Amino acid sequence: MTMLLPFPAGNYRYLPGGFQYSAAVIADAGHAIERARFDRPVPLAEGFERIRAHLQSQGRPLTALCACELRSPAPMSEPDFVAFNRAYVRPLAEWGLFRDDINPVARCNLVPAVAPPAEAGFHAFSYTVPLASTREVPDFTTSGAAECPDRPGYRDHIVRLGETSPDALADKLRFAIGDLGSRLDLMGVRWTDVTSMSLYTVHDLHHAIEQELAHRGALAGGLAWHWVRPPVKDIEIEIDARRVSRELLLPR
């Protein structure tokens, strides 16, 4: 994750990540990002078809898809996570998004702590649309940043593995925010450009939020706390950020 790469077929640029997702995406000049959320999770196969239909209804190519938000039944071991992701990227390959283990589409994947879905599915997705006027700050969205580097061997690099004391959680959040901040820097945007930020955890982090976020000017748009767990066992925290022009709710 050293520089933005172009994805002209989708009208956005992305920060490289793993094969399963990029670290972040930012709209090209003359384009904005819209986010569509389902009112309840939609199973993966059905979700891809719903996304296809929505993009077609908007006159957008399938390659305009730039971010996916998933919900899963339970945290996975790392081998299970890799296997899940290999199945997830197959439709992206068919759509012309995924090639040679390079994936421009950003993503988060969380496990609801209450009433998780019976199978993995879509919570929301984002895509690019043409924009009539130029904006000073482009739309962008990041993948979830956790308390370990975003590369294989998660467990070997988790900050304070197995600890959930207030001090340990603060260290975990500090690492995740540092990672997220690096992505914003590489996109050339600031914390004050963020209009929506989400924190994903079942732990109480009120003691660390002001210390780690408020002084950065990152809370102007508020902070949405989702009572969920990250998708890989032993990871306790994820956080992401976005700036999108329009949000839609799609009924089931």
Short mmCIF file of the C-alpha atoms (twelve columns), coordinates in Angstrom:
data_MODEL
# 
_entry.id   MODEL 
# 
loop_
_atom_site.group_PDB 
_atom_site.id 
_atom_site.type_symbol 
_atom_site.label_atom_id 
_atom_site.label_alt_id 
_atom_site.label_comp_id 
_atom_site.label_asym_id 
_atom_site.label_seq_id 
_atom_site.Cartn_x 
_atom_site.Cartn_y 
_atom_site.Cartn_z 
_atom_site.pdbx_PDB_model_num 
ATOM 1   C CA . MET A 1   0.000   0.000   0.000   1 
ATOM 2   C CA . THR A 2   2.316   2.718   -1.270  1 
ATOM 3   C CA . MET A 3   0.394   4.619   -3.944  1 
ATOM 4   C CA . LEU A 4   -2.969  5.000   -5.619  1 
ATOM 5   C CA . LEU A 5   -3.482  2.874   -8.723  1 
ATOM 6   C CA . PRO A 6   -5.943  3.754   -11.493 1 
ATOM 7   C CA . PHE A 7   -8.987  1.662   -12.287 1 
ATOM 8   C CA . PRO A 8   -10.399 3.553   -15.270 1 
ATOM 9   C CA . ALA A 9   -13.073 0.918   -15.976 1 
ATOM 10  C CA . GLY A 10  -14.675 1.896   -12.671 1 
ATOM 11  C CA . ASN A 11  -13.843 5.625   -12.661 1 
ATOM 12  C CA . TYR A 12  -11.877 5.415   -9.434  1 
ATOM 13  C CA . ARG A 13  -8.411  4.844   -8.016  1 
ATOM 14  C CA . TYR A 14  -7.513  2.423   -5.253  1 
ATOM 15  C CA . LEU A 15  -4.860  1.613   -2.667  1 
ATOM 16  C CA . PRO A 16  -3.672  -1.982  -3.149  1 
ATOM 17  C CA . GLY A 17  -4.469  -4.463  -0.392  1 
ATOM 18  C CA . GLY A 18  -4.833  -8.230  -0.285  1 
ATOM 19  C CA . PHE A 19  -6.413  -10.315 -3.039  1 
ATOM 20  C CA . GLN A 20  -9.781  -10.082 -1.252  1 
ATOM 21  C CA . TYR A 21  -10.045 -6.270  -1.192  1 
ATOM 22  C CA . SER A 22  -8.207  -2.994  -1.640  1 
ATOM 23  C CA . ALA A 23  -7.363  -0.741  1.297   1 
ATOM 24  C CA . ALA A 24  -9.366  2.236   0.014   1 
ATOM 25  C CA . VAL A 25  -10.914 3.790   -3.087  1 
ATOM 26  C CA . ILE A 26  -11.300 7.394   -4.225  1 
ATOM 27  C CA . ALA A 27  -13.459 8.694   -7.069  1 
ATOM 28  C CA . ASP A 28  -11.877 10.043  -10.229 1 
ATOM 29  C CA . ALA A 29  -12.433 13.668  -11.212 1 
ATOM 30  C CA . GLY A 30  -15.907 14.097  -12.641 1 
ATOM 31  C CA . HIS A 31  -17.309 11.231  -10.572 1 
ATOM 32  C CA . ALA A 32  -18.843 10.718  -7.126  1 
ATOM 33  C CA . ILE A 33  -19.534 7.687   -4.945  1 
ATOM 34  C CA . GLU A 34  -23.000 6.540   -3.935  1 
ATOM 35  C CA . ARG A 35  -23.688 3.991   -1.185  1 
ATOM 36  C CA . ALA A 36  -26.698 1.666   -1.199  1 
ATOM 37  C CA . ARG A 37  -27.643 -0.280  1.923   1 
ATOM 38  C CA . PHE A 38  -30.031 -3.220  2.152   1 
ATOM 39  C CA . ASP A 39  -32.510 -2.987  5.003   1 
ATOM 40  C CA . ARG A 40  -31.380 -6.473  6.077   1 
ATOM 41  C CA . PRO A 41  -28.463 -8.673  4.950   1 
ATOM 42  C CA . VAL A 42  -28.898 -10.345 1.556   1 
ATOM 43  C CA . PRO A 43  -27.099 -13.691 0.938   1 
ATOM 44  C CA . LEU A 44  -24.037 -13.365 -1.273  1 
ATOM 45  C CA . ALA A 45  -25.376 -14.908 -4.497  1 
ATOM 46  C CA . GLU A 46  -28.625 -12.970 -4.285  1 
ATOM 47  C CA . GLY A 47  -26.695 -9.864  -3.267  1 
ATOM 48  C CA . PHE A 48  -24.501 -9.927  -6.343  1 
ATOM 49  C CA . GLU A 49  -27.612 -10.208 -8.524  1 
ATOM 50  C CA . ARG A 50  -29.283 -7.340  -6.664  1 
ATOM 51  C CA . ILE A 51  -26.148 -5.234  -7.125  1 
ATOM 52  C CA . ARG A 52  -26.025 -6.107  -10.826 1 
ATOM 53  C CA . ALA A 53  -29.644 -5.040  -11.282 1 
ATOM 54  C CA . HIS A 54  -29.134 -1.803  -9.346  1 
ATOM 55  C CA . LEU A 55  -26.049 -0.797  -11.321 1 
ATOM 56  C CA . GLN A 56  -27.851 -1.513  -14.580 1 
ATOM 57  C CA . SER A 57  -30.824 0.559   -13.420 1 
ATOM 58  C CA . GLN A 58  -28.439 3.448   -12.790 1 
ATOM 59  C CA . GLY A 59  -26.815 3.093   -16.193 1 
ATOM 60  C CA . ARG A 60  -23.510 2.102   -14.619 1 
ATOM 61  C CA . PRO A 61  -21.173 -0.723  -15.643 1 
ATOM 62  C CA . LEU A 62  -20.491 -3.586  -13.228 1 
ATOM 63  C CA . THR A 63  -16.940 -2.256  -12.911 1 
ATOM 64  C CA . ALA A 64  -18.339 0.850   -11.175 1 
ATOM 65  C CA . LEU A 65  -18.672 -1.257  -8.004  1 
ATOM 66  C CA . CYS A 66  -16.023 0.108   -5.650  1 
ATOM 67  C CA . ALA A 67  -16.841 -1.113  -2.121  1 
ATOM 68  C CA . CYS A 68  -18.750 -3.965  -0.447  1 
ATOM 69  C CA . GLU A 69  -19.929 -4.298  3.145   1 
ATOM 70  C CA . LEU A 70  -20.612 -7.854  4.297   1 
ATOM 71  C CA . ARG A 71  -22.118 -9.508  7.360   1 
ATOM 72  C CA . SER A 72  -21.134 -13.059 8.356   1 
ATOM 73  C CA . PRO A 73  -22.450 -15.687 10.820  1 
ATOM 74  C CA . ALA A 74  -19.309 -16.076 12.971  1 
ATOM 75  C CA . PRO A 75  -15.620 -15.130 13.174  1 
ATOM 76  C CA . MET A 76  -13.435 -17.415 11.074  1 
ATOM 77  C CA . SER A 77  -10.007 -18.967 11.395  1 
ATOM 78  C CA . GLU A 78  -7.517  -17.488 8.975   1 
ATOM 79  C CA . PRO A 79  -7.617  -20.537 6.606   1 
ATOM 80  C CA . ASP A 80  -11.423 -20.381 6.589   1 
ATOM 81  C CA . PHE A 81  -11.254 -16.647 5.922   1 
ATOM 82  C CA . VAL A 82  -8.993  -17.207 2.915   1 
ATOM 83  C CA . ALA A 83  -11.319 -19.911 1.575   1 
ATOM 84  C CA . PHE A 84  -14.328 -17.624 2.010   1 
ATOM 85  C CA . ASN A 85  -12.560 -14.809 0.182   1 
ATOM 86  C CA . ARG A 86  -11.592 -17.058 -2.735  1 
ATOM 87  C CA . ALA A 87  -15.282 -17.772 -3.277  1 
ATOM 88  C CA . TYR A 88  -16.223 -14.098 -2.773  1 
ATOM 89  C CA . VAL A 89  -13.888 -12.819 -5.520  1 
ATOM 90  C CA . ARG A 90  -15.182 -15.181 -8.230  1 
ATOM 91  C CA . PRO A 91  -18.120 -12.945 -9.215  1 
ATOM 92  C CA . LEU A 92  -15.778 -9.936  -9.112  1 
ATOM 93  C CA . ALA A 93  -13.552 -11.712 -11.627 1 
ATOM 94  C CA . GLU A 94  -16.557 -12.406 -13.861 1 
ATOM 95  C CA . TRP A 95  -17.476 -8.713  -13.677 1 
ATOM 96  C CA . GLY A 96  -13.993 -7.595  -14.760 1 
ATOM 97  C CA . LEU A 97  -12.979 -6.267  -11.351 1 
ATOM 98  C CA . PHE A 98  -10.656 -8.974  -9.998  1 
ATOM 99  C CA . ARG A 99  -7.643  -10.164 -11.984 1 
ATOM 100 C CA . ASP A 100 -4.264  -11.771 -11.177 1 
ATOM 101 C CA . ASP A 101 -4.999  -11.603 -7.425  1 
ATOM 102 C CA . ILE A 102 -5.476  -7.832  -7.661  1 
ATOM 103 C CA . ASN A 103 -8.768  -6.471  -6.358  1 
ATOM 104 C CA . PRO A 104 -9.663  -2.763  -6.560  1 
ATOM 105 C CA . VAL A 105 -12.896 -3.141  -4.551  1 
ATOM 106 C CA . ALA A 106 -12.736 -2.010  -0.899  1 
ATOM 107 C CA . ARG A 107 -14.552 -4.049  1.767   1 
ATOM 108 C CA . CYS A 108 -15.509 -4.627  5.363   1 
ATOM 109 C CA . ASN A 109 -16.930 -7.896  6.716   1 
ATOM 110 C CA . LEU A 110 -18.414 -7.995  10.206  1 
ATOM 111 C CA . VAL A 111 -20.191 -10.459 12.473  1 
ATOM 112 C CA . PRO A 112 -23.254 -9.103  14.340  1 
ATOM 113 C CA . ALA A 113 -23.041 -9.882  18.058  1 
ATOM 114 C CA . VAL A 114 -26.841 -10.292 18.177  1 
ATOM 115 C CA . ALA A 115 -28.941 -12.112 15.554  1 
ATOM 116 C CA . PRO A 116 -26.154 -12.806 13.058  1 
ATOM 117 C CA . PRO A 117 -27.249 -13.968 9.606   1 
ATOM 118 C CA . ALA A 118 -27.462 -17.676 8.848   1 
ATOM 119 C CA . GLU A 119 -25.032 -17.204 5.976   1 
ATOM 120 C CA . ALA A 120 -22.682 -14.507 4.748   1 
ATOM 121 C CA . GLY A 121 -24.310 -11.723 2.797   1 
ATOM 122 C CA . PHE A 122 -24.317 -8.092  1.756   1 
ATOM 123 C CA . HIS A 123 -25.102 -5.241  4.117   1 
ATOM 124 C CA . ALA A 124 -24.278 -2.435  1.674   1 
ATOM 125 C CA . PHE A 125 -22.254 -1.556  -1.407  1 
ATOM 126 C CA . SER A 126 -20.862 1.555   -3.094  1 
ATOM 127 C CA . TYR A 127 -20.306 2.522   -6.706  1 
ATOM 128 C CA . THR A 128 -19.222 5.486   -8.800  1 
ATOM 129 C CA . VAL A 129 -21.531 7.784   -10.759 1 
ATOM 130 C CA . PRO A 130 -20.852 10.717  -13.115 1 
ATOM 131 C CA . LEU A 131 -20.761 14.136  -11.479 1 
ATOM 132 C CA . ALA A 132 -21.818 17.287  -13.281 1 
ATOM 133 C CA . SER A 133 -19.497 19.624  -11.387 1 
ATOM 134 C CA . THR A 134 -15.993 19.405  -9.951  1 
ATOM 135 C CA . ARG A 135 -15.565 19.202  -6.186  1 
ATOM 136 C CA . GLU A 136 -12.642 20.314  -4.083  1 
ATOM 137 C CA . VAL A 137 -12.693 17.095  -2.032  1 
ATOM 138 C CA . PRO A 138 -13.378 13.837  -3.912  1 
ATOM 139 C CA . ASP A 139 -15.561 11.073  -2.521  1 
ATOM 140 C CA . PHE A 140 -13.741 8.104   -0.964  1 
ATOM 141 C CA . THR A 141 -14.253 5.064   1.212   1 
ATOM 142 C CA . THR A 142 -11.850 2.790   3.067   1 
ATOM 143 C CA . SER A 143 -11.825 -0.860  3.977   1 
ATOM 144 C CA . GLY A 144 -11.879 -1.727  7.665   1 
ATOM 145 C CA . ALA A 145 -8.607  -1.142  9.528   1 
ATOM 146 C CA . ALA A 146 -7.917  -3.460  12.472  1 
ATOM 147 C CA . GLU A 147 -5.304  -3.808  15.219  1 
ATOM 148 C CA . CYS A 148 -2.915  -5.699  12.956  1 
ATOM 149 C CA . PRO A 149 -1.398  -5.131  9.509   1 
ATOM 150 C CA . ASP A 150 -3.692  -6.023  6.635   1 
ATOM 151 C CA . ARG A 151 -1.745  -9.014  5.340   1 
ATOM 152 C CA . PRO A 152 -1.697  -12.809 5.842   1 
ATOM 153 C CA . GLY A 153 -0.627  -14.000 9.269   1 
ATOM 154 C CA . TYR A 154 -3.041  -11.740 11.144  1 
ATOM 155 C CA . ARG A 155 -2.739  -13.530 14.468  1 
ATOM 156 C CA . ASP A 156 1.047   -13.228 14.539  1 
ATOM 157 C CA . HIS A 157 0.806   -9.435  14.362  1 
ATOM 158 C CA . ILE A 158 -2.266  -8.558  16.456  1 
ATOM 159 C CA . VAL A 159 -1.553  -5.763  18.923  1 
ATOM 160 C CA . ARG A 160 -1.731  -7.182  22.462  1 
ATOM 161 C CA . LEU A 161 -3.210  -10.484 21.356  1 
ATOM 162 C CA . GLY A 162 -5.917  -11.827 23.671  1 
ATOM 163 C CA . GLU A 163 -6.025  -8.703  25.862  1 
ATOM 164 C CA . THR A 164 -9.178  -6.626  26.294  1 
ATOM 165 C CA . SER A 165 -8.307  -4.354  29.225  1 
ATOM 166 C CA . PRO A 166 -8.997  -0.622  28.699  1 
ATOM 167 C CA . ASP A 167 -5.284  -0.018  28.179  1 
ATOM 168 C CA . ALA A 168 -4.959  -2.855  25.655  1 
ATOM 169 C CA . LEU A 169 -8.064  -1.727  23.766  1 
ATOM 170 C CA . ALA A 170 -6.657  1.802   23.567  1 
ATOM 171 C CA . ASP A 171 -3.448  0.420   22.049  1 
ATOM 172 C CA . LYS A 172 -5.473  -1.616  19.557  1 
ATOM 173 C CA . LEU A 173 -7.562  1.392   18.556  1 
ATOM 174 C CA . ARG A 174 -4.430  3.538   18.247  1 
ATOM 175 C CA . PHE A 175 -2.909  1.065   15.804  1 
ATOM 176 C CA . ALA A 176 -6.094  0.813   13.719  1 
ATOM 177 C CA . ILE A 177 -6.465  4.592   13.558  1 
ATOM 178 C CA . GLY A 178 -2.823  4.942   12.566  1 
ATOM 179 C CA . ASP A 179 -3.403  2.525   9.685   1 
ATOM 180 C CA . LEU A 180 -6.559  4.358   8.647   1 
ATOM 181 C CA . GLY A 181 -4.763  7.703   8.803   1 
ATOM 182 C CA . SER A 182 -2.034  6.384   6.505   1 
ATOM 183 C CA . ARG A 183 -4.673  5.510   3.921   1 
ATOM 184 C CA . LEU A 184 -6.161  9.003   4.107   1 
ATOM 185 C CA . ASP A 185 -2.693  10.509  3.653   1 
ATOM 186 C CA . LEU A 186 -2.022  8.368   0.587   1 
ATOM 187 C CA . MET A 187 -5.338  9.490   -0.927  1 
ATOM 188 C CA . GLY A 188 -4.472  13.126  -0.247  1 
ATOM 189 C CA . VAL A 189 -7.463  13.736  2.038   1 
ATOM 190 C CA . ARG A 190 -7.698  14.794  5.677   1 
ATOM 191 C CA . TRP A 191 -9.512  13.575  8.762   1 
ATOM 192 C CA . THR A 192 -11.710 16.670  8.516   1 
ATOM 193 C CA . ASP A 193 -12.822 15.509  5.037   1 
ATOM 194 C CA . VAL A 194 -14.417 12.372  6.527   1 
ATOM 195 C CA . THR A 195 -18.206 12.645  6.737   1 
ATOM 196 C CA . SER A 196 -18.974 9.193   8.161   1 
ATOM 197 C CA . MET A 197 -16.884 6.950   10.395  1 
ATOM 198 C CA . SER A 198 -17.802 3.534   11.786  1 
ATOM 199 C CA . LEU A 199 -16.314 1.658   14.727  1 
ATOM 200 C CA . TYR A 200 -16.842 -2.116  14.784  1 
ATOM 201 C CA . THR A 201 -16.397 -3.793  18.161  1 
ATOM 202 C CA . VAL A 202 -18.229 -5.356  21.103  1 
ATOM 203 C CA . HIS A 203 -15.909 -3.586  23.563  1 
ATOM 204 C CA . ASP A 204 -16.362 -0.274  25.361  1 
ATOM 205 C CA . LEU A 205 -13.918 2.201   23.825  1 
ATOM 206 C CA . HIS A 206 -15.341 5.462   25.118  1 
ATOM 207 C CA . HIS A 207 -12.189 6.043   27.153  1 
ATOM 208 C CA . ALA A 208 -10.051 6.056   23.993  1 
ATOM 209 C CA . ILE A 209 -12.285 7.743   21.421  1 
ATOM 210 C CA . GLU A 210 -11.619 11.325  22.509  1 
ATOM 211 C CA . GLN A 211 -7.911  10.704  22.935  1 
ATOM 212 C CA . GLU A 212 -7.463  9.034   19.549  1 
ATOM 213 C CA . LEU A 213 -10.091 10.676  17.332  1 
ATOM 214 C CA . ALA A 214 -11.383 14.004  18.641  1 
ATOM 215 C CA . HIS A 215 -8.074  15.844  18.469  1 
ATOM 216 C CA . ARG A 216 -7.653  14.769  14.834  1 
ATOM 217 C CA . GLY A 217 -10.882 16.536  13.898  1 
ATOM 218 C CA . ALA A 218 -12.271 13.165  12.864  1 
ATOM 219 C CA . LEU A 219 -15.604 13.350  14.678  1 
ATOM 220 C CA . ALA A 220 -17.296 16.214  12.830  1 
ATOM 221 C CA . GLY A 221 -19.602 13.715  11.136  1 
ATOM 222 C CA . GLY A 222 -20.075 11.653  14.280  1 
ATOM 223 C CA . LEU A 223 -19.061 8.069   14.966  1 
ATOM 224 C CA . ALA A 224 -21.353 5.099   14.314  1 
ATOM 225 C CA . TRP A 225 -20.688 2.224   16.720  1 
ATOM 226 C CA . HIS A 226 -21.703 -1.158  15.321  1 
ATOM 227 C CA . TRP A 227 -21.987 -3.911  17.940  1 
ATOM 228 C CA . VAL A 228 -20.242 -6.502  15.821  1 
ATOM 229 C CA . ARG A 229 -17.058 -8.556  15.747  1 
ATOM 230 C CA . PRO A 230 -14.389 -8.553  13.036  1 
ATOM 231 C CA . PRO A 231 -14.463 -11.578 10.706  1 
ATOM 232 C CA . VAL A 232 -11.192 -13.198 11.851  1 
ATOM 233 C CA . LYS A 233 -10.838 -14.791 15.294  1 
ATOM 234 C CA . ASP A 234 -8.800  -12.852 17.899  1 
ATOM 235 C CA . ILE A 235 -9.237  -9.478  16.162  1 
ATOM 236 C CA . GLU A 236 -11.264 -7.170  18.409  1 
ATOM 237 C CA . ILE A 237 -11.557 -3.855  16.534  1 
ATOM 238 C CA . GLU A 238 -12.166 -2.481  13.064  1 
ATOM 239 C CA . ILE A 239 -12.735 1.092   11.966  1 
ATOM 240 C CA . ASP A 240 -13.390 2.669   8.597   1 
ATOM 241 C CA . ALA A 241 -14.187 6.062   7.094   1 
ATOM 242 C CA . ARG A 242 -15.933 7.454   4.057   1 
ATOM 243 C CA . ARG A 243 -17.138 10.514  2.228   1 
ATOM 244 C CA . VAL A 244 -19.962 9.708   -0.194  1 
ATOM 245 C CA . SER A 245 -22.343 12.003  -2.052  1 
ATOM 246 C CA . ARG A 246 -25.551 10.014  -1.646  1 
ATOM 247 C CA . GLU A 247 -26.893 7.117   0.421   1 
ATOM 248 C CA . LEU A 248 -29.856 4.904   -0.464  1 
ATOM 249 C CA . LEU A 249 -31.865 2.301   1.434   1 
ATOM 250 C CA . LEU A 250 -32.899 -0.698  -0.649  1 
ATOM 251 C CA . PRO A 251 -35.830 -2.723  0.728   1 
ATOM 252 C CA . ARG A 252 -35.496 -6.504  0.827   1 
# 
